């Protein structure tokens, strides 16, 4: 019985650690989301992030870098991409390649 209890506790701890929010830095182009007031970042390799919380607010069609916290279990009305919140946007001056 003790073995099952210990195994259960360890599995919960490991699962929680895997779902923890983590710092992230990514670069890409800011695009409008399918929902109003949503801003999406598309990376060159096709990953999509919800950066609606970015400060300052990214200009649509601009290329930049976002630094923030990737929320592993968050949901949003934007319904697109993984959520980065809080997030800091830095426009880099590069052109969007896509």
Number of C-alpha atoms within 10 A of each C-alpha: 6 7 8 9 10 10 12 11 11 12 12 11 11 10 10 11 10 11 11 11 16 12 13 13 13 14 18 28 25 27 19 16 18 12 11 9 11 18 25 25 32 22 20 13 7 9 12 18 21 26 32 23 18 19 14 11 15 25 15 13 15 17 25 22 19 24 19 20 17 22 18 14 10 11 12 12 9 18 13 19 17 20 25 27 20 17 24 19 20 17 17 12 9 11 12 15 9 9
